Amino acid sequence: MHSLRKTGCALALLALPLGGYAAKPAADLPGATLPELLIWAEQHNPELTAMQHDVEAAEARVQPAGALPDPMFSVEWRDIPNDSDFTLAPARVGSMKYTVAQTLPLGGKLESKQRMAEAEVEKAHRQRSTLSAALRAKLITAFIQRYQAQQNEILLKEELMFLHEIERVAQIRHANGLTPQQDALKAQIEQTTIKADLIMAMTEQQQARAKLNALLSRPANAPLAEPKALPPMPKPAALADTADRAISANPELLTQAAAITAAQQNQRLVQANRYPDLTVSVSPIQVGNRLADWELMLSVNIPLQQTSRRSQEREAAEMLSAAQLRQDAIANQVQGDLQEQLAGLDSAREQEKLIRTSLLPQADLTFQAALASYQTGRVDFTTLLDAQRQMRRARFGQLKALLEQYLRLAEIERLVGAPL
C-alpha cells in the first residue's frame, strides 16, 4: 500500500507539467497543441476571412479617392437652318462646337481624400488584428479549460484508485476485528463523491470541446485531438516591458489611432472645401468641313454657402475630438487591465510554486503518516480521510494555479497584441 501511494503521487505530479498528457491525436484532427489551433483558426474563422475582405475593399478605395473626376464631353449644334430641310449634319449647320471639360479640385482636396482612404485601410487592418488577438485569447482560454478538465479526470481516477485501496485496507482491518465497518462505508461514500466529480469533469470536457469547435467554425460535436501539451511559459523578464508594448502595439489603440488620422484628413478636406474647384473647358468649332476656331473657358464654383460649410467644419472638429478622447479612454483601460492581469499572473505563479515546493510535499507526508498510523490503529479512519482530502486539494490547487497563469498570459498577450 505504501509503495502504491508513492507511485500514485508520482503519477499525479507527472500529470501537472506542461507535457504531462501523452495521448496521441489523430493526424488530421486539430486540438492537440495550441499553435496548430491558432493556425487553424486563422485559416478557417469566417469573421477573420470577412474582415480580410473588408481590408481589401478599403485598399481598393484608395486609388479612386485620389483620382480626378471623369471629364465631360458635349456637342453643340449652332445656327441650325430654320426651313423645311431640317438636318443635324455637321457640314450643313452653321457651326459645330465640341467641348471637353475637366474639373480640377483645388486646395488639396484629392490628397486629403486619398490620405483619408489610406487611413481607413490602416483602420481595417487594425480591426482585423484586434479580432485576431481576441480570437487567440478565446482559443487559449478554451484550450486551457479543456486541458484542465482532462487533467481533473486523470487526478480523480487516481483518487478513486487510492480510495479503493483504502477501502480494501479498512475491510481487512474490519475482518480482523480491529475497526468498525463504518470505515469501509466512509471510504465508499468518498468514492461516490469522487465519481460525481468525475462526471462533472467529463461534462466540462464536452462543454470545452463545443466551445473550441465553435471558435474553430466546426460542428459542436466534431472530434478533436486530445490536448497533448501546453506551451512553455515565458520568463518573467519577457514581461518587463509589457506596459510600453501595450501602449505602442495594442490593436485597439492602433485602430483608434487610424481613426484619428482619418478624422484629421476629413477635417482638412472639409476646410479645403472653402476653396473653389476649377473647371477647364476646350472647344474646337467646326464650320462646314473645316476646323475654324478654338475656345478656351475657365470656370469656378462660388463657395457662398458659408453657414452649411461652417456646420460641416464644426462636425469634423467634434468628430476629431471624440476620436482623440476615445483613444485616451482606451489607453487608460488597457493600462488598468494589463496591471490587473500582471498582478494575477504573479499571484498564480507564487501560489503554484508554494504548493509545488511546500504544501504538496507536506500533504503527501501527512497522508503517508496517517496511512501508516491507521494500519497500526493509532489514528481513526476520519483522520486518514482528512489527510487524503488535504492531499487532493493540494494536487488540484497546483493544477489550478498552473493553468491560471496561462489564462492570465492569454489576456496579457491580447492586450499587447502579440505572443510573448
C-alpha positions in Angstrom: 0.0 0.0 0.0 2.8 2.4 0.9 4.5 1.8 -2.5 1.2 2.2 -4.3 0.6 5.5 -2.7 4.1 6.8 -3.7 3.5 5.5 -7.3 0.2 7.2 -7.5 1.6 10.5 -6.2 4.4 10.4 -8.7 1.8 9.9 -11.5 -0.2 12.8 -10.2 2.8 15.1 -10.2 3.7 14.0 -13.7 0.3 14.9 -14.8 0.9 18.6 -13.9 3.9 19.6 -16.1 3.5 21.1 -19.5 3.8 17.9 -21.5 2.1 15.7 -19.0 -0.6 14.1 -21.1 0.8 12.0 -23.9 -2.3 10.8 -25.7 -1.5 10.7 -29.4 -4.1 12.6 -31.5 -5.3 11.6 -35.0 -3.1 13.3 -37.6 -5.9 15.2 -39.3 -7.7 16.5 -36.1 -6.9 19.8 -34.5 -6.8 20.3 -30.8 -3.6 18.6 -29.7 -1.5 21.8 -29.3 -2.2 25.5 -29.1 -0.1 26.5 -32.1 -2.0 24.3 -34.5 -5.3 25.5 -33.1 -4.3 29.1 -33.7 -3.2 28.3 -37.3 -6.4 26.5 -37.9 -8.5 29.5 -36.7 -6.5 32.0 -38.8 -7.3 29.8 -41.9 -10.9 28.9 -41.2 -12.5 31.5 -39.0 -15.2 33.2 -41.1 -15.1 36.5 -39.2 -11.4 36.9 -39.9 -12.0 36.0 -43.6 -14.8 38.6 -43.8 -12.6 41.2 -42.2 -9.8 40.4 -44.7 -12.3 41.2 -47.5 -13.1 44.5 -45.7 -9.3 45.3 -45.8 -9.1 44.5 -49.5 -12.2 46.6 -50.1 -10.7 49.5 -48.3 -7.5 49.1 -50.3 -9.5 49.2 -53.5 -10.9 52.6 -52.5 -7.5 54.4 -52.2 -6.8 54.9 -55.8 -10.3 56.2 -56.8 -10.2 58.6 -53.8 -7.3 60.5 -55.2 -8.3 60.4 -58.9 -9.7 63.3 -60.9 -13.4 63.2 -61.7 -14.3 62.0 -65.2 -14.2 64.7 -67.8 -17.3 65.9 -69.6 -17.8 65.9 -73.3 -20.6 67.9 -75.0 -21.6 68.6 -78.6 -23.4 71.8 -79.6 -25.2 72.4 -82.9 -25.3 76.1 -83.8 -27.2 78.1 -86.4 -29.5 75.2 -87.5 -31.4 76.3 -90.7 -35.0 77.2 -89.9 -36.6 75.7 -93.0 -38.2 72.5 -94.2 -34.9 70.9 -94.9 -34.1 70.2 -91.2 -30.8 68.4 -90.6 -28.2 67.9 -87.9 -25.4 67.1 -90.4 -22.3 69.0 -89.2 -21.4 70.2 -92.6 -25.0 71.6 -93.2 -25.4 73.6 -90.0 -23.9 77.0 -89.2 -21.2 75.5 -86.9 -20.5 72.7 -84.5 -19.0 73.2 -81.1 -17.3 70.2 -79.4 -16.4 70.8 -75.7 -14.2 68.7 -73.4 -14.3 69.9 -69.8 -12.3 68.7 -66.8 -12.9 69.7 -63.2 -9.7 70.2 -61.1 -10.3 70.2 -57.3 -8.2 72.9 -55.6 -6.9 73.3 -52.1 -5.5 69.7 -51.7 -8.9 68.0 -51.8 -7.7 65.0 -53.7 -4.7 64.5 -51.5 -6.9 64.7 -48.4 -9.4 62.2 -49.8 -6.6 59.8 -50.7 -5.0 60.0 -47.3 -8.3 59.6 -45.6 -8.8 56.4 -47.6 -5.4 55.2 -46.7 -6.2 55.8 -43.0 -9.3 53.7 -43.5 -7.2 50.9 -44.9 -5.0 51.1 -41.8 -8.0 51.1 -39.6 -9.4 48.0 -41.3 -6.0 46.2 -40.9 -6.0 47.1 -37.2 -9.6 46.0 -36.7 -8.7 42.6 -38.1 -5.7 42.5 -35.8 -7.9 43.3 -32.8 -10.3 40.5 -33.8 -7.4 38.1 -34.3 -5.9 38.9 -30.9 -9.3 38.4 -29.2 -9.9 35.1 -31.0 -6.4 34.0 -29.9 -7.2 34.8 -26.3 -10.5 32.9 -26.5 -8.9 29.9 -28.1 -6.2 29.7 -25.4 -8.9 30.0 -22.7 -11.0 27.2 -24.2 -7.9 25.0 -24.7 -6.8 25.6 -21.1 -10.3 24.8 -19.9 -10.4 21.6 -21.9 -6.9 20.7 -20.7 -7.9 21.3 -17.1 -11.0 19.1 -17.4 -8.8 16.4 -18.8 -6.3 16.6 -16.1 -9.0 16.7 -13.4 -10.3 13.5 -14.8 -6.9 11.9 -14.6 -6.4 13.0 -11.0 -9.9 11.9 -10.0 -9.4 8.5 -11.4 -6.2 8.2 -9.4 -8.2 9.3 -6.3 -10.7 6.5 -7.0 -7.8 4.0 -7.2 -6.4 5.3 -3.9 -9.8 5.2 -2.1 -10.4 1.7 -3.4 -7.2 0.6 -1.8 -8.0 2.4 1.4 -11.4 0.7 1.4 -9.6 -2.7 1.0 -7.4 -1.9 4.0 -10.5 -1.0 6.0 -12.2 -4.2 5.0 -9.2 -6.2 6.1 -9.0 -4.5 9.5 -12.7 -4.9 10.0 -12.5 -8.6 9.2 -9.8 -8.8 11.8 -12.0 -7.0 14.3 -9.7 -4.0 14.5 -12.1 -1.3 13.1 -15.8 -0.9 12.7 -17.5 -1.5 9.4 -18.2 2.3 9.2 -14.7 2.8 8.0 -15.3 0.9 4.8 -18.6 2.6 4.3 -17.0 6.0 4.7 -14.5 5.0 2.0 -17.4 4.0 -0.3 -19.1 7.3 0.3 -15.9 9.2 -0.5 -15.6 7.1 -3.7 -19.2 8.1 -4.7 -18.3 11.7 -4.2 -15.3 11.4 -6.4 -17.4 9.6 -9.1 -19.8 12.6 -9.1 -16.9 14.9 -9.5 -15.6 12.7 -12.3 -19.0 13.0 -14.2 -18.7 16.8 -13.8 -15.1 16.8 -15.2 -16.3 14.7 -18.2 -19.1 17.2 -18.8 -16.7 20.1 -18.6 -14.6 18.4 -21.3 -17.6 18.1 -23.6 -18.5 21.8 -23.0 -14.9 22.9 -23.6 -14.9 20.8 -26.8 -18.1 22.5 -28.0 -16.6 25.9 -27.2 -13.4 25.1 -29.1 -15.3 23.8 -32.1 -17.4 27.0 -32.2 -14.2 29.1 -32.2 -12.8 26.9 -35.0 -16.0 27.1 -37.0 -16.6 23.4 -36.8 -19.7 21.5 -35.7 -20.1 21.4 -31.9 -19.7 17.6 -31.7 -16.8 17.4 -34.2 -14.0 15.3 -32.8 -10.9 17.0 -31.5 -7.5 15.5 -30.7 -6.8 15.2 -27.1 -4.8 18.1 -25.6 -1.2 17.0 -25.7 0.8 19.7 -24.1 0.9 23.3 -23.1 3.5 25.7 -24.5 6.2 26.8 -22.1 5.5 29.9 -20.0 7.6 33.0 -20.9 10.3 34.0 -18.5 9.5 36.9 -16.1 12.0 39.0 -18.0 9.8 38.8 -21.1 7.0 40.6 -19.2 9.2 43.5 -18.1 8.3 45.9 -21.0 4.6 44.8 -21.4 3.3 48.2 -20.3 5.3 50.0 -23.1 4.4 47.4 -25.6 0.7 47.6 -24.8 0.7 51.4 -25.3 2.6 51.1 -28.6 1.1 47.9 -30.1 -2.3 47.3 -28.6 -4.6 46.6 -31.5 -7.5 48.7 -30.2 -5.2 51.7 -29.6 -3.7 51.3 -33.1 -7.3 51.0 -34.6 -8.2 54.2 -32.8 -5.0 55.9 -34.0 -6.0 55.1 -37.5 -9.5 56.5 -36.8 -7.9 59.8 -35.6 -5.8 60.0 -38.8 -9.0 59.6 -40.8 -10.7 62.2 -38.8 -7.8 64.6 -39.3 -7.9 64.1 -43.0 -11.6 64.6 -43.1 -11.2 67.9 -41.2 -8.6 69.0 -43.8 -10.9 68.0 -46.6 -13.8 70.0 -45.1 -11.6 73.0 -44.7 -10.4 72.7 -48.2 -14.0 73.0 -49.4 -13.6 76.7 -48.7 -11.6 76.9 -52.0 -13.4 76.7 -55.3 -12.9 73.9 -57.9 -11.6 75.0 -61.3 -13.1 73.6 -64.5 -11.1 73.9 -67.7 -13.0 73.6 -71.0 -11.6 73.3 -74.5 -13.9 73.7 -77.5 -12.9 73.3 -81.2 -15.5 74.9 -83.5 -16.3 73.3 -86.9 -17.7 75.3 -89.8 -18.7 73.3 -92.8 -16.0 70.7 -93.2 -13.2 72.7 -91.6 -12.0 73.4 -88.1 -12.4 77.2 -87.9 -11.8 78.3 -84.3 -11.0 77.2 -80.8 -12.5 78.3 -77.5 -10.9 78.0 -74.0 -13.0 78.6 -70.9 -12.2 78.6 -67.2 -15.0 78.4 -64.6 -15.1 78.1 -60.9 -17.8 77.3 -58.4 -18.5 80.1 -55.9 -18.4 78.9 -52.2 -21.2 81.1 -51.0 -23.0 78.7 -48.6 -20.8 79.6 -45.6 -23.4 78.6 -43.0 -23.6 75.0 -44.0 -19.8 74.9 -44.6 -19.2 76.2 -41.1 -21.5 73.5 -39.7 -19.6 70.8 -41.6 -16.3 72.2 -40.2 -17.7 72.1 -36.6 -18.9 68.5 -37.2 -15.4 67.5 -38.4 -13.7 69.1 -35.4 -16.1 67.4 -33.0 -15.5 64.0 -34.6 -11.8 64.5 -34.3 -12.1 65.5 -30.6 -14.3 62.5 -29.9 -11.7 60.1 -31.6 -8.9 61.6 -29.5 -10.8 61.3 -26.3 -11.8 57.8 -27.1 -8.1 56.9 -27.6 -7.3 58.3 -24.2 -10.1 56.2 -22.6 -8.9 53.1 -24.4 -5.3 53.7 -23.2 -6.4 54.1 -19.6 -8.5 50.9 -19.8 -5.6 48.9 -21.4 -3.2 50.0 -18.7 -5.6 49.1 -16.0 -6.4 45.7 -17.4 -2.7 45.0 -18.0 -1.7 45.7 -14.5 -4.6 43.6 -13.2 -3.5 40.6 -15.4 0.2 41.0 -14.4 -0.7 41.0 -10.7 -2.9 37.9 -11.2 -0.1 36.2 -13.1 2.4 36.9 -10.3 0.0 35.7 -7.7 -0.7 32.4 -9.6 3.0 31.8 -10.2 3.7 32.3 -6.5 0.8 30.1 -5.5 1.9 27.3 -7.8 5.4 27.4 -6.5 4.3 27.4 -2.9 2.0 24.4 -3.4 4.6 22.5 -5.5 7.5 23.1 -3.2 5.8 23.2 0.2 2.2 22.3 0.5 2.1 19.2 -1.8 5.2 17.5 -0.1 3.7 18.3 3.3 0.3 16.9 2.4 2.0 13.8 1.0 4.0 13.2 4.2 0.9 13.8 6.3 -1.1 11.3 4.3 1.7 8.7 4.4 1.9 9.2 8.2 -1.8 8.9 8.6 -2.0 5.8 6.5 0.8 4.1 8.5 -0.8 5.1 11.8 -4.2 3.8 10.6 -2.8 0.5 9.7 -1.4 0.2 13.2 -4.5 1.6 14.9 -3.0 4.8 16.2 -5.4 7.1 14.3 -9.0 6.7 13.3 -10.4 6.5 9.7 -11.6 10.1 9.7 -8.1 11.3 10.3 -6.9 9.3 7.3 -9.7 10.6 5.1 -8.9 14.2 6.1 -5.3 13.6 5.2 -6.4 12.2 1.8 -8.6 15.2 1.2 -5.8 17.6 2.0 -3.6 15.8 -0.5 -6.4 16.0 -3.1 -6.9 19.7 -2.5 -3.1 20.3 -2.9 -2.9 18.5 -6.2 -6.0 20.2 -7.6 -4.7 23.5 -6.3 -1.4 23.1 -8.0 -3.1 22.4 -11.3 -5.5 25.3 -10.9 -2.6 27.7 -10.1 -0.6 26.5 -13.1 -3.4 26.9 -15.5 -4.4 30.3 -14.1 -1.0 31.5 -15.3 -1.9 30.6 -18.8 -5.3 32.3 -18.6 -3.6 35.5 -17.3 -1.0 35.3 -20.0 -3.6 34.9 -22.8 -5.2 38.2 -21.6 -1.7 39.9 -21.4 -0.9 38.8 -25.0 -4.3 40.1 -26.2 -3.5 43.5 -24.6 0.0 43.7 -26.1 -1.3 42.4 -29.4 1.4 39.6 -29.9 2.6 36.4 -28.3 5.2 36.8 -25.6 
